[in-house]
């Protein structure tokens, strides 16, 4: 935890945005909001600390597999 708000996770850990179930990597906290980045990269989004929770290993694995599937499907054949 970051010592300020127990709901805000450390940068580099994975968290779930309870608003829509998205899993992301915690990038930091800015303006009282947690910044999450999609697994595999992409545009960060802001999430209120009350809507952030620990990502279970299965949640992270599922998000990584979904990202890999998107990459494979996007490859030219």
Backbone atoms as SQL, in Angstrom:
CREATE TABLE atoms (id INTEGER PRIMARY KEY, chain TEXT, resi INTEGER, resn TEXT, atom TEXT, x REAL, y REAL, z REAL);
INSERT INTO atoms VALUES
  (1, 'A', 1, 'UNK', 'N', 0.827, -1.177, 0.000),
  (2, 'A', 1, 'UNK', 'CA', 0.000, 0.000, 0.000),
  (3, 'A', 1, 'UNK', 'C', 0.877, 1.248, 0.000),
  (4, 'A', 2, 'UNK', 'N', 0.276, 2.365, -0.299),
  (5, 'A', 2, 'UNK', 'CA', 1.084, 3.564, -0.430),
  (6, 'A', 2, 'UNK', 'C', 1.194, 4.376, 0.843),
  (7, 'A', 3, 'UNK', 'N', 0.526, 3.999, 1.926),
  (8, 'A', 3, 'UNK', 'CA', 0.631, 4.707, 3.173),
  (9, 'A', 3, 'UNK', 'C', -0.381, 5.840, 3.315),
  (10, 'A', 4, 'UNK', 'N', -1.013, 6.261, 2.235),
  (11, 'A', 4, 'UNK', 'CA', -1.989, 7.338, 2.288),
  (12, 'A', 4, 'UNK', 'C', -3.406, 6.784, 2.328),
  (13, 'A', 5, 'UNK', 'N', -3.769, 6.045, 1.347),
  (14, 'A', 5, 'UNK', 'CA', -5.103, 5.467, 1.234),
  (15, 'A', 5, 'UNK', 'C', -4.923, 3.969, 1.044),
  (16, 'A', 6, 'UNK', 'N', -5.446, 3.158, 1.944),
  (17, 'A', 6, 'UNK', 'CA', -5.215, 1.712, 1.849),
  (18, 'A', 6, 'UNK', 'C', -5.794, 1.074, 0.595),
  (19, 'A', 7, 'UNK', 'N', -6.690, 1.788, -0.113),
  (20, 'A', 7, 'UNK', 'CA', -7.268, 1.225, -1.333),
  (21, 'A', 7, 'UNK', 'C', -6.377, 1.454, -2.545),
  (22, 'A', 8, 'UNK', 'N', -5.403, 2.359, -2.425),
  (23, 'A', 8, 'UNK', 'CA', -4.531, 2.674, -3.554),
  (24, 'A', 8, 'UNK', 'C', -3.360, 1.703, -3.542),
  (25, 'A', 9, 'UNK', 'N', -3.189, 0.984, -4.623),
  (26, 'A', 9, 'UNK', 'CA', -2.146, -0.030, -4.718),
  (27, 'A', 9, 'UNK', 'C', -0.822, 0.590, -5.153),
  (28, 'A', 10, 'UNK', 'N', 0.243, -0.135, -4.900),
  (29, 'A', 10, 'UNK', 'CA', 1.580, 0.299, -5.291),
  (30, 'A', 10, 'UNK', 'C', 1.729, 0.258, -6.808),
  (31, 'A', 11, 'UNK', 'N', 2.514, 1.189, -7.334),
  (32, 'A', 11, 'UNK', 'CA', 2.819, 1.193, -8.766),
  (33, 'A', 11, 'UNK', 'C', 3.476, -0.137, -9.133),
  (34, 'A', 12, 'UNK', 'N', 3.079, -0.667, -10.281),
  (35, 'A', 12, 'UNK', 'CA', 3.624, -1.930, -10.764),
  (36, 'A', 12, 'UNK', 'C', 2.801, -3.143, -10.377),
  (37, 'A', 13, 'UNK', 'N', 1.829, -2.959, -9.489),
  (38, 'A', 13, 'UNK', 'CA', 0.950, -4.070, -9.136),
  (39, 'A', 13, 'UNK', 'C', -0.274, -4.046, -10.052),
  (40, 'A', 14, 'UNK', 'N', -1.086, -5.068, -9.973),
  (41, 'A', 14, 'UNK', 'CA', -2.291, -5.145, -10.794),
  (42, 'A', 14, 'UNK', 'C', -3.520, -4.890, -9.921),
  (43, 'A', 15, 'UNK', 'N', -4.489, -4.229, -10.516),
  (44, 'A', 15, 'UNK', 'CA', -5.713, -3.906, -9.791),
  (45, 'A', 15, 'UNK', 'C', -6.914, -4.053, -10.717),
  (46, 'A', 16, 'UNK', 'N', -8.082, -4.175, -10.103),
  (47, 'A', 16, 'UNK', 'CA', -9.341, -4.261, -10.833),
  (48, 'A', 16, 'UNK', 'C', -10.100, -2.958, -10.635),
  (49, 'A', 17, 'UNK', 'N', -10.624, -2.435, -11.736),
  (50, 'A', 17, 'UNK', 'CA', -11.527, -1.289, -11.692),
  (51, 'A', 17, 'UNK', 'C', -12.925, -1.888, -11.545),
  (52, 'A', 18, 'UNK', 'N', -13.492, -1.780, -10.363),
  (53, 'A', 18, 'UNK', 'CA', -14.783, -2.409, -10.081),
  (54, 'A', 18, 'UNK', 'C', -15.925, -1.822, -10.910),
  (55, 'A', 19, 'UNK', 'N', -15.720, -0.652, -11.482),
  (56, 'A', 19, 'UNK', 'CA', -16.797, -0.038, -12.257),
  (57, 'A', 19, 'UNK', 'C', -17.151, -0.858, -13.489),
  (58, 'A', 20, 'UNK', 'N', -16.130, -1.490, -14.104),
  (59, 'A', 20, 'UNK', 'CA', -16.416, -2.300, -15.301),
  (60, 'A', 20, 'UNK', 'C', -15.664, -3.629, -15.328),
  (61, 'A', 21, 'UNK', 'N', -14.899, -3.916, -14.275),
  (62, 'A', 21, 'UNK', 'CA', -14.184, -5.183, -14.197),
  (63, 'A', 21, 'UNK', 'C', -12.857, -5.213, -14.925),
  (64, 'A', 22, 'UNK', 'N', -12.425, -4.067, -15.458),
  (65, 'A', 22, 'UNK', 'CA', -11.149, -4.019, -16.179),
  (66, 'A', 22, 'UNK', 'C', -9.979, -4.237, -15.232),
  (67, 'A', 23, 'UNK', 'N', -8.996, -4.970, -15.713),
  (68, 'A', 23, 'UNK', 'CA', -7.765, -5.214, -14.960),
  (69, 'A', 23, 'UNK', 'C', -6.670, -4.366, -15.574),
  (70, 'A', 24, 'UNK', 'N', -5.905, -3.696, -14.728),
  (71, 'A', 24, 'UNK', 'CA', -4.815, -2.876, -15.236),
  (72, 'A', 24, 'UNK', 'C', -3.643, -2.849, -14.276),
  (73, 'A', 25, 'UNK', 'N', -2.533, -2.369, -14.794),
  (74, 'A', 25, 'UNK', 'CA', -1.340, -2.190, -13.978),
  (75, 'A', 25, 'UNK', 'C', -1.396, -0.801, -13.356),
  (76, 'A', 26, 'UNK', 'N', -1.155, -0.736, -12.068),
  (77, 'A', 26, 'UNK', 'CA', -1.163, 0.548, -11.370),
  (78, 'A', 26, 'UNK', 'C', 0.081, 1.329, -11.778),
  (79, 'A', 27, 'UNK', 'N', -0.141, 2.531, -12.310),
  (80, 'A', 27, 'UNK', 'CA', 0.955, 3.386, -12.747),
  (81, 'A', 27, 'UNK', 'C', 1.282, 4.455, -11.714),
  (82, 'A', 28, 'UNK', 'N', 0.318, 4.781, -10.875),
  (83, 'A', 28, 'UNK', 'CA', 0.529, 5.790, -9.852),
  (84, 'A', 28, 'UNK', 'C', -0.792, 6.393, -9.433),
  (85, 'A', 29, 'UNK', 'N', -0.684, 7.520, -8.741),
  (86, 'A', 29, 'UNK', 'CA', -1.863, 8.224, -8.262),
  (87, 'A', 29, 'UNK', 'C', -1.662, 9.702, -8.578),
  (88, 'A', 30, 'UNK', 'N', -2.655, 10.296, -9.209),
  (89, 'A', 30, 'UNK', 'CA', -2.565, 11.696, -9.620),
  (90, 'A', 30, 'UNK', 'C', -3.899, 12.360, -9.319),
  (91, 'A', 31, 'UNK', 'N', -3.848, 13.463, -8.595),
  (92, 'A', 31, 'UNK', 'CA', -5.068, 14.193, -8.303),
  (93, 'A', 31, 'UNK', 'C', -6.084, 13.388, -7.528),
  (94, 'A', 32, 'UNK', 'N', -5.625, 12.473, -6.693),
  (95, 'A', 32, 'UNK', 'CA', -6.522, 11.658, -5.895),
  (96, 'A', 32, 'UNK', 'C', -7.125, 10.475, -6.630),
  (97, 'A', 33, 'UNK', 'N', -6.728, 10.268, -7.885),
  (98, 'A', 33, 'UNK', 'CA', -7.230, 9.153, -8.677),
  (99, 'A', 33, 'UNK', 'C', -6.113, 8.162, -8.955),
  (100, 'A', 34, 'UNK', 'N', -6.462, 6.895, -9.007),
  (101, 'A', 34, 'UNK', 'CA', -5.495, 5.858, -9.336),
  (102, 'A', 34, 'UNK', 'C', -5.406, 5.771, -10.856),
  (103, 'A', 35, 'UNK', 'N', -4.188, 5.755, -11.373),
  (104, 'A', 35, 'UNK', 'CA', -3.982, 5.627, -12.811),
  (105, 'A', 35, 'UNK', 'C', -3.654, 4.176, -13.134),
  (106, 'A', 36, 'UNK', 'N', -4.466, 3.603, -14.013),
  (107, 'A', 36, 'UNK', 'CA', -4.288, 2.215, -14.434),
  (108, 'A', 36, 'UNK', 'C', -3.988, 2.179, -15.921),
  (109, 'A', 37, 'UNK', 'N', -3.145, 1.234, -16.315),
  (110, 'A', 37, 'UNK', 'CA', -2.829, 1.025, -17.729),
  (111, 'A', 37, 'UNK', 'C', -3.221, -0.401, -18.089),
  (112, 'A', 38, 'UNK', 'N', -3.845, -0.579, -19.253),
  (113, 'A', 38, 'UNK', 'CA', -4.223, -1.936, -19.654),
  (114, 'A', 38, 'UNK', 'C', -3.006, -2.867, -19.711),
  (115, 'A', 39, 'UNK', 'N', -3.241, -4.118, -19.412),
  (116, 'A', 39, 'UNK', 'CA', -2.180, -5.115, -19.538),
  (117, 'A', 39, 'UNK', 'C', -1.784, -5.185, -21.004),
  (118, 'A', 40, 'UNK', 'N', -0.511, -5.151, -21.268),
  (119, 'A', 40, 'UNK', 'CA', -0.017, -5.157, -22.639),
  (120, 'A', 40, 'UNK', 'C', 0.190, -3.757, -23.189),
  (121, 'A', 41, 'UNK', 'N', -0.118, -2.745, -22.388),
  (122, 'A', 41, 'UNK', 'CA', 0.088, -1.366, -22.808),
  (123, 'A', 41, 'UNK', 'C', -1.180, -0.726, -23.311),
  (124, 'A', 42, 'UNK', 'N', -1.082, 0.536, -23.544),
  (125, 'A', 42, 'UNK', 'CA', -2.238, 1.284, -24.018),
  (126, 'A', 42, 'UNK', 'C', -2.442, 2.533, -23.202),
  (127, 'A', 43, 'UNK', 'N', -3.565, 3.151, -23.433),
  (128, 'A', 43, 'UNK', 'CA', -3.881, 4.415, -22.790),
  (129, 'A', 43, 'UNK', 'C', -4.310, 4.200, -21.346),
  (130, 'A', 44, 'UNK', 'N', -3.707, 4.975, -20.448),
  (131, 'A', 44, 'UNK', 'CA', -4.066, 4.898, -19.037),
  (132, 'A', 44, 'UNK', 'C', -5.459, 5.466, -18.811),
  (133, 'A', 45, 'UNK', 'N', -6.090, 4.997, -17.742),
  (134, 'A', 45, 'UNK', 'CA', -7.363, 5.594, -17.335),
  (135, 'A', 45, 'UNK', 'C', -7.324, 5.849, -15.843),
  (136, 'A', 46, 'UNK', 'N', -8.143, 6.785, -15.415),
  (137, 'A', 46, 'UNK', 'CA', -8.219, 7.173, -14.015),
  (138, 'A', 46, 'UNK', 'C', -9.379, 6.462, -13.343),
  (139, 'A', 47, 'UNK', 'N', -9.151, 6.105, -12.090),
  (140, 'A', 47, 'UNK', 'CA', -10.157, 5.379, -11.333),
  (141, 'A', 47, 'UNK', 'C', -10.174, 5.909, -9.896),
  (142, 'A', 48, 'UNK', 'N', -11.344, 6.183, -9.349),
  (143, 'A', 48, 'UNK', 'CA', -11.403, 6.595, -7.951),
  (144, 'A', 48, 'UNK', 'C', -10.890, 5.473, -7.046),
  (145, 'A', 49, 'UNK', 'N', -10.157, 5.810, -5.998),
  (146, 'A', 49, 'UNK', 'CA', -9.614, 4.770, -5.111),
  (147, 'A', 49, 'UNK', 'C', -10.679, 3.825, -4.557),
  (148, 'A', 50, 'UNK', 'N', -11.889, 4.317, -4.333),
  (149, 'A', 50, 'UNK', 'CA', -12.953, 3.463, -3.789),
  (150, 'A', 50, 'UNK', 'C', -13.401, 2.400, -4.786),
  (151, 'A', 51, 'UNK', 'N', -13.067, 2.574, -6.064),
  (152, 'A', 51, 'UNK', 'CA', -13.481, 1.618, -7.099),
  (153, 'A', 51, 'UNK', 'C', -12.344, 0.710, -7.544),
  (154, 'A', 52, 'UNK', 'N', -11.244, 0.708, -6.781),
  (155, 'A', 52, 'UNK', 'CA', -10.072, -0.105, -7.128),
  (156, 'A', 52, 'UNK', 'C', -9.896, -1.209, -6.100),
  (157, 'A', 53, 'UNK', 'N', -9.608, -2.412, -6.587),
  (158, 'A', 53, 'UNK', 'CA', -9.346, -3.531, -5.692),
  (159, 'A', 53, 'UNK', 'C', -8.218, -4.392, -6.211),
  (160, 'A', 54, 'UNK', 'N', -7.753, -5.281, -5.364),
  (161, 'A', 54, 'UNK', 'CA', -6.687, -6.204, -5.756),
  (162, 'A', 54, 'UNK', 'C', -7.148, -7.102, -6.890),
  (163, 'A', 55, 'UNK', 'N', -6.290, -7.295, -7.856),
  (164, 'A', 55, 'UNK', 'CA', -6.563, -8.233, -8.941),
  (165, 'A', 55, 'UNK', 'C', -6.070, -9.610, -8.518),
  (166, 'A', 56, 'UNK', 'N', -6.928, -10.580, -8.617),
  (167, 'A', 56, 'UNK', 'CA', -6.551, -11.958, -8.318),
  (168, 'A', 56, 'UNK', 'C', -5.672, -12.479, -9.445),
  (169, 'A', 57, 'UNK', 'N', -4.801, -13.455, -9.164),
  (170, 'A', 57, 'UNK', 'CA', -3.948, -14.002, -10.221),
  (171, 'A', 57, 'UNK', 'C', -4.729, -14.466, -11.445),
  (172, 'A', 58, 'UNK', 'N', -5.899, -15.058, -11.243),
  (173, 'A', 58, 'UNK', 'CA', -6.717, -15.508, -12.369),
  (174, 'A', 58, 'UNK', 'C', -7.219, -14.348, -13.220),
  (175, 'A', 59, 'UNK', 'N', -7.507, -13.211, -12.577),
  (176, 'A', 59, 'UNK', 'CA', -7.944, -12.017, -13.310),
  (177, 'A', 59, 'UNK', 'C', -6.819, -11.497, -14.201),
  (178, 'A', 60, 'UNK', 'N', -5.613, -11.477, -13.644),
  (179, 'A', 60, 'UNK', 'CA', -4.454, -10.990, -14.399),
  (180, 'A', 60, 'UNK', 'C', -4.165, -11.932, -15.565),
  (181, 'A', 61, 'UNK', 'N', -4.179, -13.221, -15.308),
  (182, 'A', 61, 'UNK', 'CA', -3.925, -14.205, -16.366),
  (183, 'A', 61, 'UNK', 'C', -4.959, -14.073, -17.481),
  (184, 'A', 62, 'UNK', 'N', -6.216, -13.931, -17.125),
  (185, 'A', 62, 'UNK', 'CA', -7.287, -13.787, -18.116),
  (186, 'A', 62, 'UNK', 'C', -7.059, -12.555, -18.976),
  (187, 'A', 63, 'UNK', 'N', -6.682, -11.437, -18.349),
  (188, 'A', 63, 'UNK', 'CA', -6.425, -10.199, -19.096),
  (189, 'A', 63, 'UNK', 'C', -5.221, -10.357, -20.025),
  (190, 'A', 64, 'UNK', 'N', -4.186, -11.070, -19.569),
  (191, 'A', 64, 'UNK', 'CA', -3.006, -11.290, -20.413),
  (192, 'A', 64, 'UNK', 'C', -3.342, -12.173, -21.610),
  (193, 'A', 65, 'UNK', 'N', -4.142, -13.209, -21.394),
  (194, 'A', 65, 'UNK', 'CA', -4.540, -14.093, -22.494),
  (195, 'A', 65, 'UNK', 'C', -5.395, -13.326, -23.499),
  (196, 'A', 66, 'UNK', 'N', -6.310, -12.498, -23.023),
  (197, 'A', 66, 'UNK', 'CA', -7.138, -11.691, -23.923),
  (198, 'A', 66, 'UNK', 'C', -6.267, -10.767, -24.764),
  (199, 'A', 67, 'UNK', 'N', -5.247, -10.164, -24.140),
  (200, 'A', 67, 'UNK', 'CA', -4.341, -9.277, -24.873),
  (201, 'A', 67, 'UNK', 'C', -3.568, -10.055, -25.938),
  (202, 'A', 68, 'UNK', 'N', -3.071, -11.222, -25.589),
  (203, 'A', 68, 'UNK', 'CA', -2.356, -12.051, -26.561),
  (204, 'A', 68, 'UNK', 'C', -3.258, -12.458, -27.714),
  (205, 'A', 69, 'UNK', 'N', -4.483, -12.817, -27.411),
  (206, 'A', 69, 'UNK', 'CA', -5.432, -13.178, -28.472),
  (207, 'A', 69, 'UNK', 'C', -5.684, -12.007, -29.416),
  (208, 'A', 70, 'UNK', 'N', -5.812, -10.799, -28.881),
  (209, 'A', 70, 'UNK', 'CA', -5.997, -9.617, -29.733),
  (210, 'A', 70, 'UNK', 'C', -4.793, -9.401, -30.635),
  (211, 'A', 71, 'UNK', 'N', -3.589, -9.607, -30.096),
  (212, 'A', 71, 'UNK', 'CA', -2.364, -9.432, -30.894),
  (213, 'A', 71, 'UNK', 'C', -2.309, -10.450, -32.029),
  (214, 'A', 72, 'UNK', 'N', -2.631, -11.687, -31.733),
  (215, 'A', 72, 'UNK', 'CA', -2.596, -12.753, -32.743),
  (216, 'A', 72, 'UNK', 'C', -3.624, -12.471, -33.841),
  (217, 'A', 73, 'UNK', 'N', -4.812, -12.062, -33.455),
  (218, 'A', 73, 'UNK', 'CA', -5.864, -11.791, -34.425),
  (219, 'A', 73, 'UNK', 'C', -5.548, -10.568, -35.286),
  (220, 'A', 74, 'UNK', 'N', -4.744, -9.667, -34.776),
  (221, 'A', 74, 'UNK', 'CA', -4.405, -8.448, -35.529),
  (222, 'A', 74, 'UNK', 'C', -3.269, -8.665, -36.511),
  (223, 'A', 75, 'UNK', 'N', -2.578, -9.794, -36.408),
  (224, 'A', 75, 'UNK', 'CA', -1.467, -10.069, -37.335),
  (225, 'A', 75, 'UNK', 'C', -1.973, -10.293, -38.740),
  (226, 'A', 76, 'UNK', 'N', -1.243, -9.753, -39.707),
  (227, 'A', 76, 'UNK', 'CA', -1.623, -10.035, -41.096),
  (228, 'A', 76, 'UNK', 'C', -1.349, -11.507, -41.422),
  (229, 'A', 77, 'UNK', 'N', -2.185, -12.073, -42.255),
  (230, 'A', 77, 'UNK', 'CA', -2.028, -13.499, -42.594),
  (231, 'A', 77, 'UNK', 'C', -1.453, -13.660, -43.959);
